[in-house]
Amino acid sequence: MNIALPIITLVVGLILGFVIGVFYLRRQMTKMQNDPQMLAKMAKQMGYNMNSKQMQKAQQMMKSQGGGRKFK
């Protein structure tokens, strides 16, 4: 029992952390689709400077993928 309880707690914590992370990421992707400034900020953090044409193309690509609701 002294060994099983910490292992079970760790597994449950990892599963809950993963599920919460997925929901958070989906929500952020949906926000970025609707907010071009947030998308530009993310691109800048990754080292890309996007002009307005590239920004529109990125938003269209996100919309065509289901707004961040589908992960492949």
C-alpha positions in Angstrom: 0.0 0.0 0.0 2.9 2.4 0.7 4.2 1.9 -2.8 0.9 1.6 -4.7 -0.7 4.9 -3.5 2.0 7.2 -4.7 2.1 5.4 -8.1 -1.7 5.6 -8.5 -1.6 9.3 -7.5 1.2 10.0 -10.0 -0.7 8.3 -12.8 -4.0 10.1 -12.0 -2.1 13.4 -11.8 -0.5 12.9 -15.2 -3.8 12.0 -16.9 -5.6 15.0 -15.4 -2.7 17.3 -16.3 -2.8 16.0 -19.9 -6.6 16.5 -20.2 -6.4 20.0 -18.7 -3.5 20.9 -21.0 -5.4 19.7 -24.1 -8.5 21.7 -23.3 -6.3 24.8 -22.5 -4.5 24.4 -25.8 -7.7 24.1 -27.8 -9.1 27.2 -26.2 -6.0 29.2 -27.0 -6.0 28.0 -30.6 -9.6 29.1 -31.0 -8.8 32.5 -29.5 -5.9 32.9 -31.9 -8.1 32.2 -34.8 -10.4 35.1 -33.8 -7.6 37.4 -32.6 -4.9 38.3 -35.2 -2.9 40.2 -32.6 -2.5 37.0 -30.5 -1.5 35.0 -33.6 1.1 37.7 -34.5 2.4 37.6 -30.9 2.8 33.8 -31.1 4.6 34.0 -34.4 6.9 36.7 -33.1 7.8 34.5 -30.1 8.7 31.7 -32.6 10.9 34.1 -34.5 8.7 34.9 -37.4 7.6 38.4 -38.6 4.3 38.0 -40.5 2.9 40.6 -42.8 -0.9 41.1 -43.2 -1.1 38.7 -46.1 0.7 35.9 -44.2 -1.5 36.6 -41.2 -4.7 36.2 -43.3 -3.3 33.0 -44.8 -2.5 31.6 -41.3 -6.0 32.4 -40.1 -7.6 30.7 -43.1 -5.5 27.7 -42.5 -6.5 27.5 -38.9 -10.2 27.8 -39.9 -9.9 25.1 -42.5 -8.5 22.8 -39.8 -11.5 23.2 -37.7 -10.6 26.2 -35.6 -8.1 24.2 -33.4 -10.6 21.6 -32.5 -8.9 18.8 -34.5 -5.4 17.6 -33.8 -3.7 15.2 -36.2 
